[in-house]
C-alpha cells in the first residue's frame, strides 16, 4: 500500500528517507490521477520497500508541498533520493511504462 505524505511528515518520510522515494502528487477531482491511482497502489504492493518507497500527496490538502516542489500539473510523480529531487514523471501511463521509468531506482 502506498504511503500518505503530508506537509507534517514530508521531511521525515521523504526527504530524510534512507531509500529513494516516489511521490505521486494527485487530487480526487483529477481524472488522470484516478486512472493512475490504482497503478501506484499496485506497484507499491509489489516493490521491495528497501529499494523504493512509494507514496502520495493530495495537492488540495497539501498545497504548500506542490508549490514548493513546482508541481504545475497533476498527476506528477517526483523521485527523491538523499533529500533531493532526482527525477520527474508527468502524466498518467500504463503500469508497464511507469515500471520502465522506475527501473533505474529498482535495480
C-alpha positions in Angstrom: 0.0 0.0 0.0 1.2 3.5 -0.9 2.2 5.8 2.0 0.3 9.0 2.6 2.7 12.0 2.7 1.6 15.3 4.1 3.2 18.6 5.0 3.6 17.3 8.5 5.5 14.1 7.6 7.2 15.0 4.3 10.6 15.9 5.8 10.8 12.6 7.9 9.2 10.2 5.3 10.6 11.6 2.1 13.5 14.0 2.4 15.2 12.0 5.3 14.4 8.6 3.8 17.4 6.2 3.5 15.9 4.8 0.3 14.7 6.6 -2.9 11.0 7.8 -2.7 8.4 8.1 -5.4 5.9 10.8 -4.6 2.7 10.9 -6.6 1.1 14.4 -6.5 -2.7 13.9 -7.2 -6.2 15.2 -6.5 -9.6 13.5 -6.2 -11.1 15.6 -9.0 -8.3 14.8 -11.5 -9.4 12.1 -14.0 -5.9 11.0 -15.0 -5.0 10.8 -11.3 -7.9 8.4 -10.7 -6.6 6.2 -13.5 -3.1 6.3 -12.2 -4.0 5.8 -8.5 -4.7 2.0 -8.7 -1.5 1.5 -10.7 0.5 3.4 -8.0 -1.1 1.2 -5.3 -0.4 -2.0 -7.2 3.2 -1.1 -7.8 3.6 -0.1 -4.1 2.3 -3.5 -3.1 4.8 -5.3 -5.4 8.0 -3.2 -5.0 10.6 -4.0 -2.3 10.4 -1.0 0.0 14.0 -1.4 0.9 14.7 -0.3 -2.7 11.9 2.3 -3.3 9.3 3.8 -1.0 6.1 4.9 -2.8 3.5 7.4 -1.6 1.0 10.0 -2.5 0.4 13.7 -1.7 -3.1 15.1 -2.1 -2.4 18.6 -3.6 -5.6 20.0 -2.3 -4.8 19.1 1.3 -1.0 19.9 1.0 -0.8 22.9 -1.4 2.4 24.1 0.1 4.2 20.9 -0.9 3.1 21.2 -4.5 4.1 24.8 -4.7 7.5 24.2 -3.0 8.3 21.4 -5.5 7.0 23.2 -8.5 4.2 20.8 -9.4 2.3 22.6 -12.1 0.1 19.8 -13.4 -1.1 16.6 -12.0 -0.5 13.7 -11.9 3.1 14.5 -11.4 5.5 11.9 -9.7 8.7 13.2 -8.2 11.5 10.9 -7.2 13.7 11.9 -4.2 17.0 10.4 -3.2 19.1 11.7 -0.4 16.7 14.6 0.2 17.0 15.8 -3.4 14.7 15.6 -6.3 16.3 13.3 -8.9 13.5 12.5 -11.3 10.1 13.7 -12.5 7.4 11.8 -14.4 4.4 13.8 -15.6 1.0 12.3 -16.6 -0.8 9.0 -16.4 0.5 6.0 -18.1 0.2 2.2 -18.2 1.8 0.2 -15.4 4.5 -1.3 -17.7 5.6 2.2 -18.9 5.8 3.5 -15.3 7.8 0.5 -14.2 10.2 1.0 -17.1 10.7 4.6 -15.9 11.3 3.4 -12.3 13.6 0.6 -13.3 16.8 2.5 -12.5 15.6 3.0 -8.9 14.6 -0.6 -8.5 17.9 -2.2 -9.6 
